């Protein structure tokens, strides 16, 4: 017997949650945990971050339960809350860390292990980065590619282009800052499109 068959529909669960029944929240978590976790893991990349994000989403649902009476489609609402939370976490990450190009190269080499949806989103993410790089001034773009994609050291780049290491560092820093800003402005659209795909799969 499928255990999910014993879980009430969303309308019943939501009504019970509005009335403060924690058992209904537990059933809601059981019903949607894997879906929310999968969305979070796809974009946050690390299992511990995805698990924490998933917990946060259900915590928000519980804390905002007095607003649920106005929700007409709970599944869409749940994925909207997830989308907004993941976007927030991505922006925090981009504020703290440079774009991890080593990770991108590693992911590209293991691309065969990804689902079709993940491959599509990875492709779009790569294209976003390439677009951002293409908008850099020519010299900065050249220095950035030599460093991040060809793996040259600052001294090697300096010898090749006849410029100081300090100048190279300035170019790399400014390039990273621009790329992070560009990604923060454009990542939400990718996440929204993926959430729509995920929602249609449920």
Rosetta constraint file for C-alpha pairs under 8 A:
AtomPair CA 1 CA 5 HARMONIC 7.91 0.50
AtomPair CA 2 CA 6 HARMONIC 7.85 0.50
AtomPair CA 3 CA 7 HARMONIC 7.45 0.50
AtomPair CA 4 CA 31 HARMONIC 6.98 0.50
AtomPair CA 7 CA 27 HARMONIC 6.54 0.50
AtomPair CA 7 CA 31 HARMONIC 7.43 0.50
AtomPair CA 8 CA 12 HARMONIC 6.13 0.50
AtomPair CA 8 CA 13 HARMONIC 6.36 0.50
AtomPair CA 9 CA 13 HARMONIC 6.35 0.50
AtomPair CA 10 CA 14 HARMONIC 5.84 0.50
AtomPair CA 10 CA 28 HARMONIC 7.92 0.50
AtomPair CA 10 CA 74 HARMONIC 6.81 0.50
AtomPair CA 10 CA 75 HARMONIC 7.89 0.50
AtomPair CA 11 CA 15 HARMONIC 6.15 0.50
AtomPair CA 11 CA 74 HARMONIC 7.88 0.50
AtomPair CA 12 CA 16 HARMONIC 6.27 0.50
AtomPair CA 13 CA 17 HARMONIC 6.12 0.50
AtomPair CA 13 CA 24 HARMONIC 5.40 0.50
AtomPair CA 13 CA 25 HARMONIC 7.33 0.50
AtomPair CA 13 CA 27 HARMONIC 7.67 0.50
AtomPair CA 13 CA 28 HARMONIC 6.81 0.50
AtomPair CA 14 CA 18 HARMONIC 6.10 0.50
AtomPair CA 14 CA 24 HARMONIC 7.63 0.50
AtomPair CA 14 CA 68 HARMONIC 7.06 0.50
AtomPair CA 14 CA 74 HARMONIC 7.95 0.50
AtomPair CA 15 CA 19 HARMONIC 6.37 0.50
AtomPair CA 15 CA 69 HARMONIC 7.67 0.50
AtomPair CA 16 CA 20 HARMONIC 6.44 0.50
AtomPair CA 16 CA 21 HARMONIC 5.44 0.50
AtomPair CA 16 CA 24 HARMONIC 5.92 0.50
AtomPair CA 17 CA 21 HARMONIC 5.18 0.50
AtomPair CA 17 CA 22 HARMONIC 6.74 0.50
AtomPair CA 17 CA 24 HARMONIC 5.78 0.50
AtomPair CA 17 CA 25 HARMONIC 6.11 0.50
AtomPair CA 17 CA 62 HARMONIC 7.18 0.50
AtomPair CA 17 CA 65 HARMONIC 6.48 0.50
AtomPair CA 18 CA 65 HARMONIC 5.15 0.50
AtomPair CA 18 CA 66 HARMONIC 5.83 0.50
AtomPair CA 18 CA 68 HARMONIC 6.79 0.50
AtomPair CA 18 CA 69 HARMONIC 7.36 0.50
AtomPair CA 21 CA 25 HARMONIC 7.03 0.50
AtomPair CA 22 CA 26 HARMONIC 6.38 0.50
AtomPair CA 23 CA 27 HARMONIC 6.41 0.50
AtomPair CA 24 CA 28 HARMONIC 6.18 0.50
AtomPair CA 25 CA 29 HARMONIC 6.14 0.50
AtomPair CA 25 CA 62 HARMONIC 7.33 0.50
AtomPair CA 26 CA 30 HARMONIC 6.24 0.50
AtomPair CA 27 CA 31 HARMONIC 6.14 0.50
AtomPair CA 28 CA 32 HARMONIC 6.17 0.50
AtomPair CA 28 CA 33 HARMONIC 7.93 0.50
AtomPair CA 29 CA 33 HARMONIC 5.11 0.50
AtomPair CA 29 CA 58 HARMONIC 7.02 0.50
AtomPair CA 32 CA 36 HARMONIC 6.27 0.50
AtomPair CA 33 CA 37 HARMONIC 5.91 0.50
AtomPair CA 33 CA 54 HARMONIC 7.11 0.50
AtomPair CA 34 CA 38 HARMONIC 5.97 0.50
AtomPair CA 35 CA 39 HARMONIC 6.42 0.50
AtomPair CA 36 CA 40 HARMONIC 6.22 0.50
AtomPair CA 36 CA 54 HARMONIC 5.97 0.50
AtomPair CA 36 CA 79 HARMONIC 7.50 0.50
AtomPair CA 36 CA 82 HARMONIC 6.91 0.50
AtomPair CA 37 CA 41 HARMONIC 5.95 0.50
AtomPair CA 37 CA 50 HARMONIC 5.87 0.50
AtomPair CA 37 CA 51 HARMONIC 6.28 0.50
AtomPair CA 37 CA 53 HARMONIC 7.71 0.50
AtomPair CA 37 CA 54 HARMONIC 5.46 0.50
AtomPair CA 38 CA 42 HARMONIC 6.08 0.50
AtomPair CA 38 CA 50 HARMONIC 7.81 0.50
AtomPair CA 39 CA 43 HARMONIC 6.88 0.50
AtomPair CA 39 CA 82 HARMONIC 7.98 0.50
AtomPair CA 39 CA 195 HARMONIC 7.34 0.50
AtomPair CA 39 CA 198 HARMONIC 7.78 0.50
AtomPair CA 40 CA 44 HARMONIC 5.82 0.50
AtomPair CA 40 CA 45 HARMONIC 7.87 0.50
AtomPair CA 40 CA 49 HARMONIC 7.94 0.50
AtomPair CA 40 CA 50 HARMONIC 4.85 0.50
AtomPair CA 40 CA 51 HARMONIC 7.80 0.50
AtomPair CA 40 CA 53 HARMONIC 6.62 0.50
AtomPair CA 40 CA 54 HARMONIC 6.90 0.50
AtomPair CA 40 CA 82 HARMONIC 7.73 0.50
AtomPair CA 40 CA 86 HARMONIC 6.42 0.50
AtomPair CA 41 CA 45 HARMONIC 5.10 0.50
AtomPair CA 41 CA 46 HARMONIC 6.24 0.50
AtomPair CA 41 CA 47 HARMONIC 6.17 0.50
AtomPair CA 41 CA 49 HARMONIC 7.49 0.50
AtomPair CA 41 CA 50 HARMONIC 4.74 0.50
AtomPair CA 41 CA 51 HARMONIC 7.89 0.50
AtomPair CA 42 CA 118 HARMONIC 7.12 0.50
AtomPair CA 43 CA 86 HARMONIC 7.54 0.50
AtomPair CA 43 CA 90 HARMONIC 7.87 0.50
AtomPair CA 44 CA 49 HARMONIC 6.36 0.50
AtomPair CA 44 CA 50 HARMONIC 6.12 0.50
AtomPair CA 44 CA 86 HARMONIC 7.59 0.50
AtomPair CA 44 CA 89 HARMONIC 7.92 0.50
AtomPair CA 44 CA 90 HARMONIC 7.07 0.50
AtomPair CA 45 CA 49 HARMONIC 7.63 0.50
AtomPair CA 45 CA 50 HARMONIC 7.38 0.50
AtomPair CA 46 CA 50 HARMONIC 6.20 0.50
AtomPair CA 47 CA 51 HARMONIC 6.04 0.50
AtomPair CA 48 CA 52 HARMONIC 6.18 0.50
AtomPair CA 49 CA 53 HARMONIC 6.10 0.50
AtomPair CA 50 CA 54 HARMONIC 6.08 0.50
AtomPair CA 51 CA 55 HARMONIC 6.25 0.50
AtomPair CA 52 CA 56 HARMONIC 6.19 0.50
AtomPair CA 53 CA 57 HARMONIC 6.26 0.50
AtomPair CA 53 CA 85 HARMONIC 7.39 0.50
AtomPair CA 53 CA 86 HARMONIC 7.28 0.50
AtomPair CA 54 CA 58 HARMONIC 6.61 0.50
AtomPair CA 54 CA 82 HARMONIC 7.85 0.50
AtomPair CA 55 CA 59 HARMONIC 6.15 0.50
AtomPair CA 56 CA 60 HARMONIC 6.14 0.50
AtomPair CA 57 CA 61 HARMONIC 6.38 0.50
AtomPair CA 57 CA 81 HARMONIC 6.72 0.50
AtomPair CA 57 CA 82 HARMONIC 6.06 0.50
AtomPair CA 57 CA 85 HARMONIC 7.20 0.50
AtomPair CA 58 CA 62 HARMONIC 6.31 0.50
AtomPair CA 59 CA 63 HARMONIC 6.15 0.50
AtomPair CA 60 CA 64 HARMONIC 5.88 0.50
AtomPair CA 61 CA 65 HARMONIC 5.82 0.50
AtomPair CA 61 CA 78 HARMONIC 7.93 0.50
AtomPair CA 64 CA 68 HARMONIC 7.19 0.50
AtomPair CA 65 CA 69 HARMONIC 7.97 0.50
AtomPair CA 67 CA 71 HARMONIC 7.47 0.50
AtomPair CA 71 CA 77 HARMONIC 7.11 0.50
AtomPair CA 73 CA 77 HARMONIC 6.30 0.50
AtomPair CA 74 CA 78 HARMONIC 5.99 0.50
AtomPair CA 75 CA 79 HARMONIC 6.36 0.50
AtomPair CA 75 CA 199 HARMONIC 7.94 0.50
AtomPair CA 76 CA 80 HARMONIC 6.11 0.50
AtomPair CA 76 CA 199 HARMONIC 7.56 0.50
AtomPair CA 77 CA 81 HARMONIC 6.24 0.50
AtomPair CA 78 CA 82 HARMONIC 6.24 0.50
AtomPair CA 79 CA 83 HARMONIC 5.93 0.50
AtomPair CA 79 CA 195 HARMONIC 6.77 0.50
AtomPair CA 79 CA 199 HARMONIC 7.61 0.50
AtomPair CA 80 CA 84 HARMONIC 6.14 0.50
AtomPair CA 81 CA 85 HARMONIC 6.15 0.50
AtomPair CA 82 CA 86 HARMONIC 6.07 0.50
AtomPair CA 83 CA 87 HARMONIC 6.11 0.50
AtomPair CA 83 CA 191 HARMONIC 6.74 0.50
AtomPair CA 83 CA 192 HARMONIC 6.82 0.50
AtomPair CA 83 CA 195 HARMONIC 7.15 0.50
AtomPair CA 84 CA 88 HARMONIC 6.20 0.50
AtomPair CA 85 CA 89 HARMONIC 6.24 0.50
AtomPair CA 86 CA 90 HARMONIC 6.06 0.50
AtomPair CA 87 CA 91 HARMONIC 6.16 0.50
AtomPair CA 87 CA 187 HARMONIC 7.67 0.50
AtomPair CA 87 CA 188 HARMONIC 6.22 0.50
AtomPair CA 87 CA 191 HARMONIC 7.70 0.50
AtomPair CA 88 CA 92 HARMONIC 6.27 0.50
AtomPair CA 89 CA 93 HARMONIC 6.18 0.50
AtomPair CA 90 CA 94 HARMONIC 6.11 0.50
AtomPair CA 90 CA 184 HARMONIC 7.90 0.50
AtomPair CA 91 CA 95 HARMONIC 6.12 0.50
AtomPair CA 91 CA 184 HARMONIC 5.97 0.50
AtomPair CA 92 CA 96 HARMONIC 6.34 0.50
AtomPair CA 93 CA 97 HARMONIC 5.89 0.50
AtomPair CA 94 CA 98 HARMONIC 6.48 0.50
AtomPair CA 94 CA 99 HARMONIC 7.20 0.50
AtomPair CA 94 CA 180 HARMONIC 5.96 0.50
AtomPair CA 94 CA 184 HARMONIC 7.33 0.50
AtomPair CA 95 CA 180 HARMONIC 7.54 0.50
AtomPair CA 98 CA 176 HARMONIC 6.26 0.50
AtomPair CA 98 CA 177 HARMONIC 7.80 0.50
AtomPair CA 98 CA 180 HARMONIC 7.15 0.50
AtomPair CA 99 CA 176 HARMONIC 7.07 0.50
AtomPair CA 99 CA 179 HARMONIC 7.86 0.50
AtomPair CA 99 CA 180 HARMONIC 6.95 0.50
AtomPair CA 100 CA 104 HARMONIC 6.48 0.50
AtomPair CA 101 CA 105 HARMONIC 6.19 0.50
AtomPair CA 101 CA 148 HARMONIC 6.59 0.50
AtomPair CA 101 CA 149 HARMONIC 7.68 0.50
AtomPair CA 102 CA 106 HARMONIC 6.22 0.50
AtomPair CA 103 CA 107 HARMONIC 6.02 0.50
AtomPair CA 104 CA 108 HARMONIC 6.07 0.50
AtomPair CA 105 CA 109 HARMONIC 6.36 0.50
AtomPair CA 106 CA 110 HARMONIC 6.53 0.50
AtomPair CA 107 CA 111 HARMONIC 5.93 0.50
AtomPair CA 110 CA 114 HARMONIC 7.66 0.50
AtomPair CA 111 CA 119 HARMONIC 6.87 0.50
AtomPair CA 114 CA 118 HARMONIC 5.69 0.50
AtomPair CA 114 CA 119 HARMONIC 5.96 0.50
AtomPair CA 115 CA 119 HARMONIC 6.16 0.50
AtomPair CA 116 CA 120 HARMONIC 6.20 0.50
AtomPair CA 117 CA 121 HARMONIC 6.24 0.50
AtomPair CA 117 CA 194 HARMONIC 7.55 0.50
AtomPair CA 118 CA 122 HARMONIC 5.90 0.50
AtomPair CA 119 CA 123 HARMONIC 6.01 0.50
AtomPair CA 120 CA 124 HARMONIC 6.27 0.50
AtomPair CA 121 CA 125 HARMONIC 6.08 0.50
AtomPair CA 121 CA 190 HARMONIC 6.98 0.50
AtomPair CA 121 CA 194 HARMONIC 7.40 0.50
AtomPair CA 122 CA 126 HARMONIC 6.15 0.50
AtomPair CA 123 CA 127 HARMONIC 6.15 0.50
AtomPair CA 124 CA 128 HARMONIC 6.17 0.50
AtomPair CA 124 CA 190 HARMONIC 7.45 0.50
AtomPair CA 125 CA 129 HARMONIC 6.43 0.50
AtomPair CA 125 CA 187 HARMONIC 7.82 0.50
AtomPair CA 125 CA 190 HARMONIC 7.93 0.50
AtomPair CA 126 CA 130 HARMONIC 6.18 0.50
AtomPair CA 127 CA 131 HARMONIC 6.01 0.50
AtomPair CA 128 CA 132 HARMONIC 6.22 0.50
AtomPair CA 128 CA 183 HARMONIC 7.00 0.50
AtomPair CA 128 CA 186 HARMONIC 7.73 0.50
AtomPair CA 129 CA 133 HARMONIC 6.19 0.50
AtomPair CA 129 CA 179 HARMONIC 6.84 0.50
AtomPair CA 129 CA 183 HARMONIC 7.36 0.50
AtomPair CA 130 CA 134 HARMONIC 6.12 0.50
AtomPair CA 131 CA 135 HARMONIC 6.54 0.50
AtomPair CA 132 CA 136 HARMONIC 6.95 0.50
AtomPair CA 132 CA 178 HARMONIC 7.55 0.50
AtomPair CA 132 CA 179 HARMONIC 5.58 0.50
AtomPair CA 132 CA 182 HARMONIC 6.36 0.50
AtomPair CA 132 CA 183 HARMONIC 7.98 0.50
AtomPair CA 133 CA 141 HARMONIC 6.21 0.50
AtomPair CA 133 CA 175 HARMONIC 7.74 0.50
AtomPair CA 133 CA 179 HARMONIC 7.00 0.50
AtomPair CA 134 CA 141 HARMONIC 7.06 0.50
AtomPair CA 136 CA 140 HARMONIC 6.23 0.50
AtomPair CA 136 CA 141 HARMONIC 5.37 0.50
AtomPair CA 136 CA 175 HARMONIC 7.01 0.50
AtomPair CA 137 CA 141 HARMONIC 5.94 0.50
AtomPair CA 138 CA 142 HARMONIC 6.21 0.50
AtomPair CA 139 CA 143 HARMONIC 6.27 0.50
AtomPair CA 140 CA 144 HARMONIC 5.99 0.50
AtomPair CA 140 CA 171 HARMONIC 5.54 0.50
AtomPair CA 140 CA 172 HARMONIC 7.34 0.50
AtomPair CA 140 CA 175 HARMONIC 6.98 0.50
AtomPair CA 141 CA 145 HARMONIC 6.17 0.50
AtomPair CA 141 CA 175 HARMONIC 7.71 0.50
AtomPair CA 142 CA 146 HARMONIC 6.21 0.50
AtomPair CA 143 CA 147 HARMONIC 6.20 0.50
AtomPair CA 143 CA 157 HARMONIC 7.12 0.50
AtomPair CA 143 CA 168 HARMONIC 6.93 0.50
AtomPair CA 143 CA 171 HARMONIC 7.23 0.50
AtomPair CA 143 CA 172 HARMONIC 7.28 0.50
AtomPair CA 144 CA 148 HARMONIC 5.89 0.50
AtomPair CA 144 CA 149 HARMONIC 7.80 0.50
AtomPair CA 144 CA 171 HARMONIC 7.41 0.50
AtomPair CA 144 CA 172 HARMONIC 5.85 0.50
AtomPair CA 144 CA 175 HARMONIC 7.04 0.50
AtomPair CA 145 CA 149 HARMONIC 5.11 0.50
AtomPair CA 145 CA 150 HARMONIC 6.49 0.50
AtomPair CA 146 CA 150 HARMONIC 4.89 0.50
AtomPair CA 146 CA 151 HARMONIC 6.33 0.50
AtomPair CA 146 CA 152 HARMONIC 5.73 0.50
AtomPair CA 146 CA 157 HARMONIC 6.99 0.50
AtomPair CA 147 CA 151 HARMONIC 5.01 0.50
AtomPair CA 147 CA 152 HARMONIC 4.96 0.50
AtomPair CA 147 CA 153 HARMONIC 6.45 0.50
AtomPair CA 147 CA 154 HARMONIC 7.35 0.50
AtomPair CA 147 CA 157 HARMONIC 7.54 0.50
AtomPair CA 148 CA 152 HARMONIC 7.69 0.50
AtomPair CA 152 CA 156 HARMONIC 5.89 0.50
AtomPair CA 152 CA 157 HARMONIC 6.26 0.50
AtomPair CA 153 CA 157 HARMONIC 6.22 0.50
AtomPair CA 154 CA 158 HARMONIC 5.94 0.50
AtomPair CA 154 CA 165 HARMONIC 5.57 0.50
AtomPair CA 154 CA 168 HARMONIC 6.61 0.50
AtomPair CA 154 CA 169 HARMONIC 7.70 0.50
AtomPair CA 155 CA 159 HARMONIC 6.19 0.50
AtomPair CA 155 CA 165 HARMONIC 6.33 0.50
AtomPair CA 156 CA 160 HARMONIC 6.22 0.50
AtomPair CA 157 CA 161 HARMONIC 6.01 0.50
AtomPair CA 157 CA 162 HARMONIC 7.81 0.50
AtomPair CA 157 CA 163 HARMONIC 7.83 0.50
AtomPair CA 157 CA 168 HARMONIC 7.86 0.50
AtomPair CA 158 CA 162 HARMONIC 5.08 0.50
AtomPair CA 158 CA 163 HARMONIC 4.73 0.50
AtomPair CA 158 CA 164 HARMONIC 5.70 0.50
AtomPair CA 158 CA 165 HARMONIC 6.10 0.50
AtomPair CA 158 CA 168 HARMONIC 7.39 0.50
AtomPair CA 159 CA 163 HARMONIC 7.08 0.50
AtomPair CA 163 CA 167 HARMONIC 6.77 0.50
AtomPair CA 163 CA 168 HARMONIC 7.25 0.50
AtomPair CA 164 CA 168 HARMONIC 6.45 0.50
AtomPair CA 165 CA 169 HARMONIC 6.17 0.50
AtomPair CA 166 CA 170 HARMONIC 6.34 0.50
AtomPair CA 167 CA 171 HARMONIC 6.36 0.50
AtomPair CA 168 CA 172 HARMONIC 6.22 0.50
AtomPair CA 169 CA 173 HARMONIC 6.07 0.50
AtomPair CA 170 CA 174 HARMONIC 6.16 0.50
AtomPair CA 171 CA 175 HARMONIC 5.98 0.50
AtomPair CA 172 CA 176 HARMONIC 6.08 0.50
AtomPair CA 173 CA 177 HARMONIC 6.23 0.50
AtomPair CA 174 CA 178 HARMONIC 6.17 0.50
AtomPair CA 175 CA 179 HARMONIC 6.16 0.50
AtomPair CA 176 CA 180 HARMONIC 6.11 0.50
AtomPair CA 177 CA 181 HARMONIC 6.22 0.50
AtomPair CA 178 CA 182 HARMONIC 6.13 0.50
AtomPair CA 179 CA 183 HARMONIC 6.12 0.50
AtomPair CA 180 CA 184 HARMONIC 6.12 0.50
AtomPair CA 181 CA 185 HARMONIC 6.36 0.50
AtomPair CA 182 CA 186 HARMONIC 6.32 0.50
AtomPair CA 183 CA 187 HARMONIC 5.43 0.50
AtomPair CA 184 CA 188 HARMONIC 7.62 0.50
AtomPair CA 186 CA 190 HARMONIC 7.45 0.50
AtomPair CA 187 CA 191 HARMONIC 6.50 0.50
AtomPair CA 188 CA 192 HARMONIC 6.07 0.50
AtomPair CA 189 CA 193 HARMONIC 6.31 0.50
AtomPair CA 190 CA 194 HARMONIC 6.26 0.50
AtomPair CA 191 CA 195 HARMONIC 6.10 0.50
AtomPair CA 192 CA 196 HARMONIC 6.35 0.50
AtomPair CA 193 CA 197 HARMONIC 6.44 0.50
AtomPair CA 194 CA 198 HARMONIC 6.09 0.50
AtomPair CA 195 CA 199 HARMONIC 5.91 0.50
AtomPair CA 196 CA 200 HARMONIC 6.26 0.50
AtomPair CA 197 CA 201 HARMONIC 6.45 0.50
AtomPair CA 198 CA 202 HARMONIC 6.71 0.50
